[in-house]
Amino acid sequence: MAQLFLAKTFEQKTIESHTLDLMYHYNYLKAHFPAFLSESVYQMLETAVWFHDIGKVNRRFQNKLYEKLSLPLMPLNDASIDEIPHGYLSPCFMDVNAMDRDFGEDGTEIIITAVMMHHARDAFSKVMRENIKNVLLQELSEDIAEFPMTLPQYFNDRPTTDFYGISESMLNEPVLSEKAINYVKVKGYLNKLDYVASAFGQDSTIEKPHAVNGLTLDAMIIDTFQKNDHQLRALQAYLYENRNRSGIVIASTGLGKTEAALLWLSQSKGFFTLPLKVSINAIYERVKKTYGYTPVELVHSGMADYFLKESGQGDDYLEGDIGNRMNEARLFLSPLTVTTVDQIFKCVYLYNGFELILAQLSHSKIIIDEIQMYDSKILACLIRGLQLIKAYGGQYLVMTATLPEYVVSLMKSSGVIDKDTFFETFLLEAEQCEQRHLLKLEPHSAIPYDAICEQGEKRKVLVIANTVSAAKTIYQCLIDKKESRGMHTPLYLLHSQYIQRDRALLEADVQAFTNSPEKQSIPGIWVATQIVEASLDIDFDVLYTEMCSIDSFIQRMGRVYRRRYRSHEEGPNVIVLNTRNTGHDKVIDSEIYNASWRALTSYDGQWLNEQDKQAMINAVFNEALNPDIKKYKARVQTHLNELSALKLYDAAKKTVEATFREIDNVTCMPIDIYYELVKSGEFEKLMNALENRSNQTAYLEARETLMRHTLSLRRSQMKYYRQANDDMLIKYGVFITDCRYEFNETTRCGRGLLFDEANPEDAFL
């Protein structure tokens, strides 16, 4: 049987056909977006495309595919030799001398290394080299003679090992050098071309058009403003005027920050990053529905569930099945992507595959919203990421309500801020600020249950605890206090240890409780953890909060009197309790906690304005006032130094994702919920849908339904969960927790997952 020269088993796709698919997308990219890459990089990329899969002509790779297709196998000269990744064989067909003449030695190294490393494989070993030299070159010479594809420029029909040693030189190159920058762009776009061609053939485009009916996003925003007789506000006008520069803006809430940032993006490819999924969904919907800009996409861990819900609403923009849309989103085919920082800034770890992200950032604009909300490790990642983006040619906008001076200092020393960077502040003046937040500090650790109950009989009261266990305890004590006082005030609890289905119900309820006109006059109490800090649109009358970090405090304060005016007669509405509940340093850095409390003491009994917030932030990070804060700053600098010392491919992608996102959680289903699903027959239906993957949308719906009946526990809480007995649950990484689960869907009451009270485990969120 003649060789088929397959690239993939799906539709028996040949190497030639797959390569031509890549060239289709390459030509589209170069024709429609010539400024994305320089002409020299485009030329190197084209050569890499033609050669990237030629190594698949080898018989061992072909036999692997033939076996899956039940086709006769090709004979081997030495059957004892294992398959060698095709990326390591493709350079055997390159005329290195001719490439050196046209691309220079650096260009040749870039092309060869990009082809060799375009898949993450085992390291190119000495054994592989010897096997290629002694056996495989002969086989490759025989096989390439029958290869039907028109052979590219720089093709060598006598395979050699002249490329040995070239890739090692490239991989030791400093990532900020010009050579490394060009390599990342070639490798990144080779990966993107390969993934797009593999997923869609020629049925999609590598970059969606940036205009809708001839209008770009900035034009659509301005057009909407004009139709509604709105003028650009000062912040919006400033960022639009400075849309060709990188910069930082400190701005108060209510000044039109979202539209200002979108105007700054102008007509460029853009990434809008936010810390919370709910905020991401809101920005996505705003862009798409308010301004009619449809080529916007969201990327976060809950995107599949969101897409399924959106498709159920008959959205005209949804094309094809959900699986294809998720592939497009993850490859960043849309001109605007709204996403979490982990999806973008994991590239700072330089794992094999990071290039796909950084290559696209090199010609894009990225927005970081609320940078103050991230911990020391992620903050270091953001600063290093901005350093790389700037060096590679991209632009950034940091937009935040508060920004510690030490962060500015770090950004300057890293070269992120220079003479061309704009840095402006847009804060409401004290006389412009309505009286909203009157502060009261409670230096004692006791929770004032009587005061909370009294307030809850007349007003909407929010109580925020630092840990789940503390929230459950406060909730139960308030239940007991209610009963002893004969109260009928509504009382609810919200934290992360509810299954996703019930948590979604509670999140909808708490927003309706403060925002629905029919519930405006209803008093009551909600106890929650920091999941309500910024992710939910809520507006309570009174806040009782455990002391926390200063940035969290400012976010929590924004959950009361967000849009209303208060009078002096009503008394304090932000009451801070010094419980010293830091979660044993798992939740809040002790240095930050102590410094934050000291900063607040200067404002006890005062109304707080925007200038006060910034002053409090700077006071916390002032080493003269808080010497221990050096420890926190040292951690940020240590993380930044570690990232700066990384070389190409030092880290594995899975390790990076776990480190960056601090994924130390496991997915668990409470045994009560499992029995509920089994008894209703729903579990069997879900398992049948999961086993049959022919309908991708039905499969994703079943998977998301399964996950809606789960919650997350920390790996350190392993005594509370076990491996499931059901094979399908094991396959999808779902563990079983035998802890009792308490929630009444009708009354919306219950504490969620209940641990053994003799062994309480604090859990963040």
C-alpha positions in Angstrom: 0.0 0.0 0.0 1.3 3.5 -0.9 1.8 5.8 2.0 -1.1 8.2 2.7 1.1 10.7 4.4 -1.6 11.5 7.0 -1.4 14.4 9.5 -4.5 13.4 11.5 -7.0 10.5 11.6 -10.0 12.9 11.5 -11.3 12.7 8.0 -7.9 11.2 7.1 -6.4 14.6 6.9 -3.2 14.6 4.9 0.0 16.5 5.7 -0.4 18.5 2.5 -4.0 19.4 3.2 -3.3 20.4 6.8 -0.3 22.5 5.7 -2.4 24.3 3.1 -5.0 25.0 5.8 -2.3 26.7 7.8 -1.2 28.7 4.7 -4.8 29.8 4.1 -4.8 31.4 7.6 -1.3 32.7 7.2 -2.2 34.5 4.0 -5.4 35.9 5.6 -3.5 37.2 8.6 -0.8 38.8 6.5 -3.3 40.4 4.1 -5.7 41.8 6.7 -3.4 42.5 9.6 0.0 43.3 8.2 1.0 45.4 11.2 0.7 42.4 13.6 4.2 41.2 12.7 7.2 42.7 10.9 7.9 41.6 7.3 10.9 39.6 8.5 8.9 37.8 11.1 6.2 37.0 8.6 8.8 35.5 6.3 10.3 33.3 9.0 6.8 32.3 10.1 5.9 31.2 6.5 9.0 29.0 6.3 8.1 27.4 9.7 4.6 26.7 8.5 5.7 24.8 5.4 8.1 22.7 7.4 6.3 22.2 10.7 4.7 18.8 9.9 7.0 17.4 7.2 8.5 15.1 9.9 5.2 13.3 10.0 6.2 11.5 6.8 8.1 9.1 9.1 6.8 5.5 9.2 6.4 5.3 12.9 4.0 8.3 13.0 2.1 7.0 10.0 1.8 3.5 11.5 0.4 5.0 14.7 -2.4 6.6 12.6 -2.8 3.5 10.3 -3.3 1.4 13.4 -6.2 3.6 14.6 -7.7 3.4 11.1 -7.2 -0.4 10.9 -4.9 0.0 7.8 -1.9 -2.1 6.9 1.3 -0.9 8.6 4.5 0.2 6.8 7.6 -1.9 7.3 10.3 -0.6 9.6 14.1 -0.9 9.2 14.5 -1.3 12.9 11.3 -2.0 14.9 13.1 -1.5 18.3 13.3 2.2 17.8 10.5 4.2 19.4 8.6 7.0 17.6 10.5 10.3 17.7 8.3 13.4 17.8 7.8 14.7 14.3 8.9 18.2 15.3 12.4 16.8 15.9 12.4 15.2 12.4 11.1 18.1 10.3 14.4 20.1 10.5 16.2 17.1 8.9 14.7 18.4 5.6 15.9 22.0 5.9 18.7 23.4 3.9 20.5 25.1 6.8 23.1 26.8 4.6 20.5 28.4 2.3 18.5 29.5 5.2 21.5 31.1 6.8 22.1 33.1 3.6 18.5 34.5 3.6 17.6 34.7 7.2 21.0 34.9 8.9 22.1 32.5 11.6 19.7 34.0 14.2 16.7 33.7 11.8 17.6 30.1 11.0 17.8 29.3 14.7 14.4 30.9 15.2 12.8 28.8 12.5 14.4 25.5 13.4 13.6 25.9 17.1 10.0 27.0 16.5 9.4 23.9 14.3 11.2 21.5 16.8 9.3 22.9 19.8 5.9 23.6 18.3 4.5 20.8 20.4 5.5 20.3 24.1 7.4 17.0 23.9 10.1 15.2 25.8 13.5 16.8 25.6 15.5 16.1 22.5 17.8 13.4 23.9 21.1 11.9 22.8 19.4 8.6 22.1 17.0 10.3 19.7 19.9 11.9 17.9 21.7 8.6 17.4 18.5 6.9 16.3 17.9 9.6 13.7 21.4 9.5 12.4 21.9 5.7 12.3 18.4 4.5 11.2 15.8 7.1 10.5 17.6 9.2 8.0 17.5 6.3 5.6 13.8 5.7 6.1 13.1 9.4 5.8 15.0 9.5 2.4 12.9 6.6 1.1 9.6 8.1 2.3 10.1 11.6 1.2 10.7 10.4 -2.3 7.0 9.4 -2.5 5.7 12.5 -0.7 3.2 14.2 -3.1 3.2 17.7 -1.8 5.0 20.5 -3.7 8.1 20.9 -1.6 8.8 24.3 -0.1 11.8 26.6 -0.5 14.8 25.6 1.5 13.9 22.0 1.2 16.7 19.4 1.3 15.8 16.1 -0.3 18.7 14.5 1.4 17.8 14.5 5.1 20.7 15.5 7.4 21.3 16.3 11.1 23.0 19.7 10.4 20.5 21.3 12.8 22.0 19.6 15.9 22.9 22.0 18.6 21.0 25.0 17.1 17.9 24.7 19.3 20.0 24.5 22.5 21.5 27.9 21.7 18.0 29.4 21.1 16.6 28.1 24.4 19.4 29.8 26.4 18.6 33.2 24.9 17.4 35.9 27.3 13.7 36.4 26.9 14.0 40.1 26.4 16.6 40.0 23.6 15.6 40.8 20.1 16.3 37.3 19.0 14.0 35.8 21.7 11.3 38.3 20.9 11.3 37.3 17.2 11.3 33.6 18.2 8.3 34.0 20.5 6.4 35.8 17.7 7.2 33.0 15.2 6.6 30.2 17.6 3.4 31.8 19.0 1.8 32.4 15.6 2.9 29.0 14.3 1.1 27.5 17.3 -2.0 29.6 16.7 -2.1 28.8 13.0 -1.7 25.1 13.7 -4.5 25.1 16.4 -6.9 27.1 14.2 -6.2 24.9 11.2 -6.6 21.7 13.2 -9.9 22.9 14.9 -11.6 24.5 11.9 -9.8 23.8 8.7 -10.7 26.7 6.5 -14.1 27.2 8.1 -13.0 30.0 10.4 -10.5 32.9 10.3 -7.5 33.3 12.5 -8.6 36.8 13.5 -12.2 38.0 13.3 -12.8 41.4 11.6 -12.5 44.3 14.1 -15.3 46.3 12.6 -19.1 45.7 12.6 -20.9 47.2 9.6 -17.8 49.4 9.1 -17.7 50.6 12.7 -15.0 49.8 15.3 -15.7 49.6 19.0 -14.6 53.2 19.8 -16.8 54.5 16.9 -19.8 52.6 18.2 -19.4 53.9 21.8 -19.1 57.5 20.6 -22.1 57.0 18.3 -24.2 55.7 21.2 -23.1 58.7 23.3 -24.2 61.1 20.6 -27.5 59.5 20.1 -28.2 59.9 23.8 -26.9 63.4 24.0 -24.0 62.4 26.3 -20.6 64.1 26.3 -17.4 62.3 27.0 -16.4 62.8 30.7 -13.0 64.1 31.6 -11.5 60.6 32.2 -13.0 59.2 29.0 -11.7 62.2 26.9 -8.3 61.9 28.4 -7.9 58.2 27.7 -9.2 58.5 24.2 -6.7 61.3 23.5 -3.9 59.2 24.8 -5.0 55.9 23.2 -1.6 55.5 21.5 0.3 55.4 24.9 0.6 53.1 27.8 -0.4 54.4 31.2 -1.9 54.3 34.7 -5.1 55.9 35.9 -6.3 56.2 39.5 -10.0 56.9 39.3 -13.0 57.0 41.5 -16.0 54.8 41.0 -18.7 56.6 39.0 -16.5 58.4 36.5 -17.2 56.2 33.5 -14.1 54.0 33.8 -15.3 51.1 31.7 -16.2 53.2 28.7 -12.9 55.2 29.2 -10.9 52.0 29.0 -12.8 50.7 25.9 -12.2 54.0 24.1 -8.5 53.7 24.9 -8.5 50.3 23.2 -9.7 52.2 20.1 -9.3 50.0 17.0 -6.6 47.6 18.4 -6.9 44.0 19.4 -7.6 44.2 23.1 -7.7 42.2 26.4 -9.8 43.5 29.3 -8.8 41.7 32.5 -10.8 41.7 35.7 -10.4 39.8 39.0 -13.9 38.3 39.1 -16.0 36.2 36.7 -19.2 38.1 37.4 -17.5 41.4 36.6 -16.2 39.8 33.4 -19.7 38.7 32.4 -21.1 42.2 33.0 -18.4 43.9 30.9 -19.0 41.4 28.1 -22.7 42.0 28.1 -22.3 45.8 28.2 -20.0 45.8 25.2 -22.3 43.4 23.2 -25.7 44.6 24.2 -25.3 48.3 25.0 -23.0 49.1 22.1 -23.9 46.3 19.7 -20.2 45.2 19.3 -20.6 41.5 18.7 -17.0 40.3 18.1 -16.3 40.3 21.8 -15.6 37.1 23.8 -15.1 36.1 27.4 -12.7 33.6 28.7 -12.8 32.2 32.3 -13.3 28.9 34.1 -17.1 29.2 33.9 -17.3 30.1 30.2 -19.0 26.8 29.1 -21.9 27.3 31.5 -22.2 30.9 30.5 -22.2 30.0 26.8 -24.9 27.4 27.3 -27.1 29.8 29.1 -26.5 32.5 26.4 -27.3 30.0 23.6 -30.6 29.2 25.3 -31.6 32.8 25.0 -31.5 32.6 21.2 -28.4 34.9 20.8 -28.0 35.6 17.1 -24.2 35.9 17.4 -23.7 32.3 18.5 -22.5 30.3 15.5 -21.9 26.6 15.5 -21.8 24.5 18.6 -20.5 25.5 22.0 -17.3 23.4 21.6 -16.3 25.4 18.6 -17.0 28.7 20.3 -14.9 27.7 23.3 -12.0 26.8 21.0 -12.3 30.2 19.3 -12.4 32.0 22.6 -9.4 30.2 24.0 -7.4 31.0 20.9 -8.3 34.7 21.1 -9.7 34.9 17.6 -12.0 37.9 18.6 -10.6 41.5 18.5 -11.7 41.9 22.2 -11.5 39.3 24.9 -12.7 40.0 28.5 -10.9 37.6 30.8 -9.3 36.8 34.2 -5.6 37.6 34.6 -4.6 33.9 34.9 -5.6 33.3 31.3 -3.2 35.9 30.1 -0.4 36.4 32.7 0.5 32.8 33.1 2.8 33.4 30.1 5.3 35.0 32.5 6.4 31.5 33.5 7.7 30.8 29.9 6.4 27.2 29.7 6.3 25.6 26.3 3.2 27.2 24.7 3.4 30.6 26.4 4.3 32.1 23.1 0.8 31.8 21.7 -0.3 34.4 24.4 2.7 36.7 24.4 2.9 36.8 20.5 -0.6 38.2 20.5 0.0 40.6 23.3 2.9 42.0 21.3 0.6 43.9 19.0 -2.4 44.3 21.4 -3.6 46.5 24.2 -4.3 45.1 27.6 -6.4 46.6 30.4 -5.8 45.6 34.1 -8.8 46.7 36.2 -8.4 47.0 40.0 -4.8 45.9 40.3 -4.9 46.4 44.1 -7.1 43.3 44.5 -4.4 40.8 43.8 -2.0 39.1 46.3 1.8 39.4 46.4 2.4 36.5 44.0 -0.1 37.6 41.3 1.0 41.2 41.7 4.6 40.1 40.8 3.2 38.2 37.8 1.3 41.3 36.6 4.4 43.5 36.9 6.6 41.0 35.1 3.9 40.5 32.5 3.7 44.2 31.8 7.4 44.3 31.5 7.3 41.6 28.8 4.3 43.2 27.0 6.1 46.6 26.8 9.3 45.0 25.6 7.5 43.0 22.9 5.6 46.0 21.5 2.2 45.8 23.3 0.6 48.6 25.3 -1.1 48.5 28.7 -3.6 50.5 30.8 -3.7 50.0 34.6 -7.0 51.4 35.9 -7.6 51.3 39.6 -9.4 53.0 42.4 -6.3 52.9 44.6 -2.6 52.2 44.0 0.1 51.9 46.7 3.1 54.0 46.1 5.4 51.0 46.5 3.7 49.3 43.5 4.4 52.4 41.4 8.1 52.2 42.6 8.3 48.5 41.6 6.8 49.3 38.1 9.4 52.1 37.6 12.3 49.9 38.7 11.1 47.2 36.3 10.9 49.6 33.4 7.1 49.3 33.1 6.8 53.0 33.8 9.1 55.4 31.9 9.1 58.9 30.6 6.5 58.0 27.9 4.0 56.5 30.3 1.0 58.6 31.3 0.0 58.6 35.0 -3.1 60.6 36.0 -5.5 60.7 38.9 -9.2 61.4 38.6 -10.7 61.5 42.1 -13.9 63.1 43.2 -13.1 66.1 45.4 -14.3 66.0 49.0 -17.1 68.5 48.2 -18.2 66.4 45.3 -18.6 63.3 47.4 -22.0 62.5 48.9 -21.9 61.4 52.5 -22.1 57.7 52.3 -19.8 56.0 54.7 -19.4 56.9 58.4 -16.8 54.7 60.1 -16.9 53.2 63.5 -14.2 50.9 64.9 -14.8 48.2 67.5 -11.4 47.3 69.0 -12.8 44.3 70.9 -13.1 40.9 69.3 -16.7 40.1 70.3 -19.4 40.1 67.6 -22.2 42.6 68.6 -25.0 40.2 67.9 -27.6 42.3 69.7 -26.7 45.4 67.8 -26.8 43.5 64.5 -30.3 42.2 65.3 -31.6 45.6 66.3 -30.3 47.1 63.1 -31.7 44.1 61.1 -35.2 44.8 62.3 -35.1 48.3 60.7 -32.5 48.2 57.9 -30.7 46.0 55.4 -27.6 44.8 57.2 -24.6 43.0 55.7 -22.2 41.1 57.9 -18.9 40.1 56.2 -16.6 37.5 57.8 -13.1 36.6 56.7 -13.6 32.8 56.6 -16.4 30.4 55.9 -16.3 28.9 59.4 -16.6 32.3 60.9 -19.6 33.1 58.7 -21.3 29.9 59.6 -20.7 30.6 63.3 -22.0 34.2 63.1 -25.1 33.0 61.1 -25.9 30.3 63.7 -25.5 32.7 66.6 -27.8 35.2 64.9 -30.4 32.5 64.5 -30.2 31.7 68.2 -30.4 35.4 69.0 -33.4 35.9 66.8 -35.2 33.1 68.5 -34.4 34.5 72.0 -35.7 37.9 71.0 -38.8 36.6 69.1 -37.6 38.3 65.9 -39.0 37.4 62.4 -36.4 39.4 60.5 -35.1 37.6 57.3 -31.7 36.1 57.8 -29.5 34.5 55.1 -26.0 33.1 54.6 -23.7 33.2 51.5 -20.3 31.6 51.1 -18.4 29.2 48.8 -19.4 26.0 50.5 -22.7 25.7 48.8 -23.0 23.6 45.6 -22.9 25.8 42.5 -26.7 25.5 41.9 -27.6 26.8 45.4 -24.9 29.5 45.5 -26.3 30.9 42.2 -29.8 31.1 43.8 -28.4 32.9 46.9 -26.4 35.3 44.7 -29.5 36.2 42.8 -31.5 36.6 46.0 -29.0 38.9 47.7 -29.0 41.2 44.7 -32.8 41.2 44.5 -32.9 41.9 48.2 -31.2 45.3 47.8 -32.1 46.2 44.2 -35.7 45.1 43.5 -38.2 47.9 43.9 -40.7 45.6 45.7 -38.1 44.7 48.3 -36.8 48.2 49.0 -38.7 48.5 52.3 -37.9 45.0 53.6 -35.2 44.9 56.4 -33.1 41.9 57.0 -29.6 40.4 57.6 -27.2 38.7 55.2 -24.0 37.1 56.5 -21.4 36.5 53.8 -17.7 36.1 53.1 -15.6 38.2 50.8 -17.3 36.7 47.7 -19.6 39.7 47.9 -16.8 42.2 48.0 -16.8 43.1 44.3 -18.6 40.4 42.4 -22.2 41.3 43.2 -24.2 44.5 42.6 -25.6 45.0 46.1 -26.4 48.1 48.1 -27.0 47.6 51.9 -27.7 50.2 54.6 -25.3 49.0 57.2 -22.0 46.9 57.1 -20.5 45.0 60.0 -17.2 43.6 58.8 -14.3 41.7 60.4 -11.1 43.7 60.0 -9.3 42.6 56.9 -6.7 44.0 54.5 -7.1 47.6 53.5 -7.9 46.8 49.8 -10.6 44.3 50.9 -12.0 46.9 53.4 -12.4 49.5 50.7 -14.2 46.9 48.5 -16.5 45.8 51.3 -17.3 49.5 52.2 -18.5 49.8 48.6 -21.3 47.3 49.3 -23.3 49.9 51.4 -24.8 53.1 50.2 -23.3 52.8 46.8 -25.7 55.3 45.1 -27.4 57.0 48.0 -27.0 59.9 50.3 -26.9 59.6 54.1 -27.6 62.0 56.9 -25.6 62.5 60.1 -28.6 61.5 62.2 -28.5 57.9 61.0 -25.2 57.1 62.8 -22.3 55.0 61.6 -23.0 52.5 58.8 -19.5 50.9 58.5 -18.6 49.1 61.6 -15.2 47.3 61.7 -14.7 44.5 64.2 -11.1 43.8 65.2 -11.6 40.0 65.6 -8.0 39.2 64.5 -9.5 36.4 62.3 -6.8 36.2 59.6 -7.4 32.6 58.8 -4.1 31.6 60.4 -2.3 33.7 57.7 -4.0 31.7 54.9 -6.5 34.4 54.1 -4.8 37.7 55.1 -1.2 38.6 55.6 -0.7 39.4 59.3 1.5 42.4 58.4 -1.2 43.8 56.1 -3.9 43.1 58.7 -2.1 45.0 61.5 -1.1 47.9 59.3 -4.6 48.2 57.9 -6.1 48.4 61.4 -3.6 51.1 62.4 -4.5 53.1 59.2 -8.2 53.0 60.0 -7.7 54.3 63.6 -7.1 57.8 62.2 -10.5 57.9 60.7 -12.7 56.4 63.5 -15.9 58.4 63.7 -15.3 60.2 60.4 -17.0 60.4 57.0 -14.7 58.8 54.4 -14.1 60.2 50.9 -12.0 59.2 47.9 -8.9 61.0 49.1 -9.1 59.2 52.4 -9.1 55.8 50.7 -5.9 56.6 48.8 -4.3 58.0 52.0 -5.2 54.9 53.9 -3.6 52.7 51.2 -0.4 54.7 51.3 -0.3 54.6 55.1 -0.6 50.8 55.2 2.5 50.5 52.9 4.5 53.2 54.6 7.5 51.5 56.2 8.0 54.4 58.7 4.6 53.8 60.1 4.5 50.0 59.7 8.1 48.5 59.7 6.7 44.9 59.4 5.3 45.8 55.9 8.8 45.2 54.6 8.1 41.5 54.9 5.2 41.8 52.5 7.1 43.9 50.0 10.0 41.5 50.2 7.7 38.7 49.1 6.6 40.6 46.1 10.2 41.4 45.1 11.2 37.8 45.7 8.5 36.5 43.4 9.5 39.1 40.8 13.1 38.1 40.9 12.2 34.4 40.5 10.1 35.2 37.4 12.8 37.4 35.9 15.4 34.6 36.4 13.3 32.0 34.4 14.6 30.7 31.1 12.5 29.4 28.2 10.7 26.2 29.1 12.0 26.0 32.7 8.4 25.4 33.9 5.8 22.9 32.9 2.4 24.3 31.9 0.3 22.3 34.4 2.6 23.3 37.2 2.3 26.9 36.1 -1.5 26.9 36.0 -1.6 25.4 39.5 1.0 27.9 40.8 -0.4 31.0 39.2 -4.0 30.3 40.1 -3.1 28.6 43.4 -5.3 25.6 42.4 -5.2 23.5 45.6 -8.9 22.7 45.5 -10.8 19.5 44.6 -14.3 19.3 43.2 -16.7 17.5 45.6 -20.3 16.4 45.6 -22.0 16.1 48.9 -23.3 12.6 49.5 -26.8 14.0 50.1 -26.8 15.6 46.7 -25.5 12.4 45.1 -28.4 10.4 46.5 -30.9 13.1 45.5 -29.7 12.9 41.9 -29.7 9.1 41.9 -33.2 8.9 43.4 -34.7 11.4 40.9 -33.2 9.5 37.9 -31.2 12.6 36.9 -27.9 11.0 37.6 -28.4 8.2 35.1 -29.5 10.8 32.4 -26.4 12.8 33.0 -24.1 9.8 32.8 -25.7 8.7 29.5 -25.2 12.2 28.0 -21.5 12.2 29.2 -20.8 8.9 27.7 -22.2 9.9 24.3 -20.0 12.8 23.0 -21.4 12.8 19.4 -23.6 15.8 20.4 -21.1 18.3 21.8 -23.7 20.8 23.1 -25.6 18.0 24.9 -22.3 16.7 26.4 -21.3 20.2 27.6 -24.8 20.7 29.1 -24.6 17.5 31.0 -21.1 18.3 32.2 -22.1 21.7 33.4 -25.2 20.3 35.1 -23.0 17.8 36.9 -20.7 20.6 38.1 -23.6 22.7 39.3 -24.2 20.0 41.9 -20.6 20.3 43.2 -18.5 22.6 45.4 -14.8 23.1 46.0 -12.8 22.0 49.0 -9.1 22.6 49.7 -6.8 19.7 49.4 -5.8 20.2 53.0 -9.3 19.3 53.9 -8.8 15.7 52.6 -10.3 14.2 55.8 -13.7 15.5 54.6 -13.8 13.9 51.2 -13.0 10.6 49.5 -12.8 9.1 46.0 -16.2 8.3 44.5 -17.3 4.8 43.8 -18.8 5.8 40.5 -16.4 5.5 37.6 -17.9 8.5 35.7 -17.4 10.8 38.7 -13.8 9.6 39.0 -13.3 10.3 35.3 -14.5 13.9 35.8 -12.5 14.4 38.9 -15.5 14.6 41.3 -14.9 13.4 44.8 -17.5 12.6 47.4 -17.9 14.3 50.7 -19.8 12.5 53.4 -20.3 15.7 55.4 -24.0 16.7 55.8 -25.3 19.3 53.4 -27.9 21.8 54.7 -29.9 23.9 52.4 -33.6 24.4 51.8 -34.3 25.5 48.2 -37.7 26.9 49.2 -36.7 29.0 52.2 -33.1 29.6 50.9 -31.9 28.8 54.5 -29.2 26.5 55.6 -25.4 26.5 56.4 -24.3 24.6 53.3 -21.6 21.9 53.9 -21.2 21.0 57.6 -17.8 19.8 58.8 -17.2 17.8 62.0 -17.4 20.6 64.6 -14.7 18.9 66.6 -12.2 19.5 63.7 -13.2 22.9 62.2 -11.3 23.9 59.0 -11.0 27.5 58.0 -11.6 28.0 54.3 -11.1 31.2 52.4 -14.3 32.3 50.7 
